[in-house]
Amino acid sequence: MVGVVLGAPFMLIGLLLGLLATGAEALQELLSTKEERDASRSERRAAELRDRAVTEHGLDKTFDGDWNGAAGQFLLRWYGHSSHHQRLVALTEGRTVLAAPPKRVSIRRESLVQVVAEIPSEDAILEDPLLGEHASDRLRLRFTDGSWLTLITEERRSELHMYVLRRSRTGGADAAMG
């Protein structure tokens, strides 16, 4: 009861700030020029198309869903090393390296990152199913048995995306990484 009484004013303030933000967006829409409204409409449409493409390619899922496939087995081992949700993915010659902080780390986790998996290029390749269609923060790590994992980057066009783009331009889309 004490928590509800003490938390109620903060909930009211949050609700008021939310309403003010909605009102400010509506006012900005009313005061914008025709070109700005058209640009905003175009951006919303592009975002809708991108989101639809992400869903169609299954990139809204963590993996293909087959726990017996190489991707599912890899996920089980991966989370055995570290349950932390963030991973560092690096491409080296002939392999993909994944690093993560150890289990139950909250302070200085970036400095404690350790390699948790190395995947040889003959076992899996990095691909961008939306290449040429939409700029996305999603990539796919596809294993030789057809199973896959979705990797989400911090940027829409990360260095990993640029690697995949360069590889596809040189005709090595299905060739080994390296």
Solvent accessible surface area in square Angstrom, and as a share of the most:
residue,aa,sasa,rsa
1,M,189,0.84
2,V,109,0.63
3,G,55,0.53
4,V,108,0.62
5,V,102,0.59
6,L,117,0.58
7,G,23,0.22
8,A,39,0.31
9,P,67,0.42
10,F,153,0.64
11,M,147,0.66
12,L,120,0.60
13,I,93,0.47
14,G,40,0.39
15,L,112,0.56
16,L,102,0.51
17,L,107,0.53
18,G,38,0.37
19,L,113,0.56
20,L,107,0.53
21,A,53,0.41
22,T,86,0.50
23,G,39,0.38
24,A,59,0.46
25,E,120,0.54
26,A,55,0.43
27,L,101,0.50
28,Q,130,0.58
29,E,73,0.33
30,L,138,0.69
31,L,134,0.67
32,S,20,0.13
33,T,73,0.43
34,K,129,0.55
35,E,127,0.57
36,E,95,0.43
37,R,79,0.29
38,D,56,0.29
39,A,51,0.40
40,S,35,0.23
41,R,128,0.47
42,S,70,0.45
43,E,121,0.54
44,R,123,0.45
45,R,120,0.44
46,A,49,0.38
47,A,32,0.25
48,E,93,0.42
49,L,62,0.31
50,R,46,0.17
51,D,84,0.44
52,R,120,0.44
53,A,7,0.06
54,V,16,0.09
55,T,81,0.47
56,E,130,0.58
57,H,64,0.29
58,G,9,0.09
59,L,0,0.00
60,D,75,0.39
61,K,121,0.51
62,T,80,0.46
63,F,22,0.09
64,D,52,0.27
65,G,49,0.47
66,D,69,0.36
67,W,124,0.44
68,N,133,0.68
69,G,8,0.08
70,A,37,0.29
71,A,0,0.00
72,G,0,0.00
73,Q,73,0.32
74,F,8,0.03
75,L,4,0.02
76,L,96,0.48
77,R,140,0.51
78,W,18,0.06
79,Y,100,0.38
80,G,47,0.45
81,H,101,0.45
82,S,0,0.00
83,S,72,0.46
84,H,30,0.13
85,H,144,0.64
86,Q,86,0.38
87,R,47,0.17
88,L,109,0.54
89,V,27,0.16
90,A,41,0.32
91,L,46,0.23
92,T,54,0.31
93,E,154,0.69
94,G,28,0.27
95,R,98,0.36
96,T,0,0.00
97,V,17,0.10
98,L,0,0.00
99,A,7,0.06
100,A,1,0.01
101,P,7,0.04
102,P,36,0.23
103,K,93,0.39
104,R,225,0.82
105,V,29,0.17
106,S,93,0.60
107,I,138,0.70
108,R,158,0.58
109,R,71,0.26
110,E,126,0.56
111,S,83,0.54
112,L,72,0.36
113,V,56,0.32
114,Q,90,0.40
115,V,85,0.49
116,V,17,0.10
117,A,17,0.13
118,E,92,0.41
119,I,8,0.04
120,P,52,0.33
121,S,8,0.05
122,E,122,0.55
123,D,65,0.34
124,A,1,0.01
125,I,17,0.09
126,L,0,0.00
127,E,33,0.15
128,D,11,0.06
129,P,29,0.18
130,L,0,0.00
131,L,54,0.27
132,G,76,0.73
133,E,98,0.44
134,H,44,0.20
135,A,42,0.33
136,S,2,0.01
137,D,36,0.19
138,R,54,0.20
139,L,0,0.00
140,R,29,0.10
141,L,0,0.00
142,R,75,0.27
143,F,13,0.05
144,T,108,0.63
145,D,88,0.46
146,G,43,0.42
147,S,5,0.03
148,W,38,0.13
149,L,2,0.01
150,T,16,0.09
151,L,13,0.06
152,I,108,0.55
153,T,20,0.12
154,E,171,0.77
155,E,103,0.46
156,R,110,0.40
157,R,86,0.32
158,S,13,0.08
159,E,151,0.68
160,L,27,0.13
161,H,0,0.00
162,M,63,0.28
163,Y,41,0.16
164,V,5,0.03
165,L,39,0.19
166,R,141,0.51
167,R,23,0.08
168,S,38,0.24
169,R,182,0.66
170,T,114,0.66
171,G,68,0.66
172,G,12,0.12
173,A,48,0.37
174,D,116,0.60
175,A,52,0.41
176,A,70,0.54
177,M,7,0.03
178,G,77,0.74
